[in-house]
Structure formats: structure tokens, C-alpha cells
């Protein structure tokens, strides 16, 4: 999405406002050669071992 908005002529600050990312994050993503997908962080719950019995 960042690449698309930048290609449409939006500034880095405008992209940051629209996406909710920091300006530094947007500029860092634009400097990358490849489009890297980010994996969502999966947090384990303390209740995971007990969910079947609950």
C-alpha cells in the first residue's frame, strides 16, 4: 500500500498520516528493494493449555 500511495504522488508524511505508520517506517519501507511481507505476531495466552477444559 505504501508503494502504491507513493506512486500516486503522496508525500511520506501524507502516507504516514493515512496508514498510521511512523514517517521513518514509511521511508524505510520505500528504501527496500523487495516488498517484504510482515508476519503478524502471535502471542501465546497463559490460558492456552486450559482452553479445552474451560
C-alpha positions in Angstrom: 0.0 0.0 0.0 2.9 2.3 0.8 4.4 1.8 -2.7 1.0 2.5 -4.3 0.4 5.7 -2.4 3.9 6.9 -3.1 3.5 6.1 -6.8 0.3 8.2 -6.9 2.3 11.2 -5.7 1.6 11.3 -2.0 4.4 12.5 0.3 5.9 10.4 3.0 4.2 12.5 5.7 0.8 12.1 4.0 1.3 8.3 3.7 2.2 8.2 7.4 -1.0 10.0 8.3 -3.2 7.8 6.1 -1.7 4.5 7.2 -0.9 5.3 10.8 2.7 4.3 10.4 5.6 6.5 11.6 7.3 8.6 8.9 10.6 6.7 9.5 8.8 3.4 8.9 7.3 4.6 5.6 10.6 5.9 4.3 12.4 2.7 5.4 9.8 0.6 3.5 10.3 2.7 0.4 14.0 2.2 0.5 13.7 -1.6 0.5 14.4 -3.2 -2.9 11.9 -6.0 -2.4 8.4 -5.9 -1.0 8.8 -7.9 2.2 5.7 -9.2 3.8 5.5 -8.8 7.6 4.3 -11.7 9.7 1.7 -11.0 12.3 3.0 -11.6 15.8 1.1 -14.4 17.5 1.1 -14.1 21.3 0.5 -17.2 23.4 -2.0 -16.9 26.2 -1.5 -18.3 29.7 -4.8 -20.0 29.3 -4.0 -21.9 26.1 -3.3 -25.2 27.9 -6.6 -25.0 29.7 -8.9 -23.8 26.9 -10.2 -27.3 26.2 -11.4 -27.7 29.7 -12.9 -24.2 30.0 
